[in-house]
């Protein structure tokens, strides 16, 4: 009888321990954190010049990052937003008869499952326009990538000086401009 009681007690304790583990796993899985969509490498934003004309409403800069889609599904980055900029667009650089021209990219940035997608100077990038403030080297700027399926992921970009790609972005008077 005593052996039966010990066997039953051991079974109950083991069952409670397993139930506790399962409960902890469920809490961890549902702790309010969104699943990571992109693994992020080298997120940076071009610092604006010290001579930034604070009276201008058309100041701008570019943001760059190397992304890997770890969601297990094809994704399309359809837009982006940042508190520091009134206008944020997804841009590409195309060859227009020997001249590099920057323009908004139709259809966004498609990123296949388990594939990398690089945003680099002189190529696809995130454009921040009508900045509310100067961006100095070392500043951390949050940019939220908005996906076609309604999901989003916020990435912290670190500002650094960059003298390459001395782009001429033209005169930006409003959000309905052409480059």
N, C-alpha and C positions, 0 to 999 in steps of 0.2 A: 504494500500500500504506500509505504514511504517512497519507494522508487517511482511509483505512478505519480505521486504528488510532485516530486522533484522534476520528472519529465514534463508534466503539465506546466509547472512554474517556469521551467526553462523555455518552453515553447511560447508562453505568454510574454516573457521578457524579450525573447528574440523578435516576436511579432511587433511588440511596442517599439523596439529599437528600429526595426525596418520601417515601420509607419512613421516614426520621427524623421528618419532620413528622407523618406519620400516627401514628407511635408516640407522639410527644409529645401529640397530641390525645387518644389513647386513655388515656394516663396521666392527663391533666387530667380527662377525663370520669369516670374511676374512681378519683379520689383519696380516696375515703371520705366525701366530703361529700354529704349528702342534698340532693336538689333542693328549692328553696324552694317551699313550698305557698302561703304568704300573703305578699304585700308588706305591710309594717307601717308605720303612721303614728300618731304621738302615743300611744305606750303609757305609761300612767301608773296609779299606784295611790294611793288616798287614804291619806295618813299618818294614823296613829292619834294620838289625843290624848296630850299629855304626862302627863295624869292617869290613863293606862291602869292599871287595877287589876291588878297583876302576880299577885295571888292567884287571879284569875278564870281559868277555863279556857274561857270562851266569848267572848273578844275576837274582833272581826271587822273586815273592811274590804272595799272593792270595788276591782276593777281594770277599766280601760277601755282600749280601743284601736280604731282604725279599720283593718280588714283588707280586702285585695283578693285574691281567689282567682286566683293566677297559675299554678296547676297544670295548667290545661287540662281539668280534670274537675270535676264537682260534688263538693263535700266536705260532710261534716257533722262539726262539732266536738261530740264526744260526752262529753267530760270535760276536766278539767285537773288539774294537780298542782303544788305548790310546797313546797319544803322547810320554809318558815317556818310553814305552816299544816297542822294535822292533818286538816282537812276543807276541800275545795275543791269548789264547786258552780257550775253554770251557772244563772243566775237571770234572771227576767223580772219586770217590774212590770206589774201588770194593774189595771184599774179595777174595784173591787168595790163597786158601788152608790155611787159618788162618792168612795170612799176608795182611795188607791193602796196596793196590797198587793204585797209582794215574795214570790216563790215560786220553787222550783226549776222550770226550764223542761223540760217533757217533750219528748223527742226531740232535745234539744240545739239547736245553732245551725246550720241548713242554709245553706251558702254556695255559690251557683251558680258555675259556671266563669266567669271574667272579670268577676265582679260584686263589689261592695263590701258589707261588712257592718260596721255600727258598734255598738260596745259603749259606751254612754254612761250617765252618772248618770241615774237615774229611768227607765231603759229596760233592755234586756238588758245583763248585766254578769257578770263572774266574781266570785264571793263567796269570800273566804278567811276561815275560821272557826277558832277555837281556835288563835290565833296563839302561836307559841313565844316571840316577842319583839316589842317595840314597833317600829313602822316610822316612822322620822323623815324629814322632808323631805330629799330628795336621795339617800336610800337606793336602791340598785338591787336589785330583787327579780326573780328568774327564775321565770317561770310556763311550764309546758309544756302546750300544747294537745294533746289526744289526739283523734285522728280515728276515726270509725266504722270505717274500713278498716285500722286498726292503725298508721298512720303518726302522727308527732307533729312538732311544731315548738316549740322553746323561744324565748321572747321575753323580753327584759329590760325591765321596767317601772320607771320612775323615780317615787319617792314625792314627792307634793307636798301642800301644805295645800289643803284644799277645804272651804269652809263651807256650800256648797249641799247640797241633798238631805239634810237632817238626818233620815235614816231612823231609824225605831224598828224594830229587827230582832227584838224580842221576847226571850223568855228561851230561850236555846239550852242545853239540858242535855246533848244528845248528837246524833249525826249523823242520828237519825231524828226530826227535828222538822218541824213545819209552820209556815209563815209566813202 
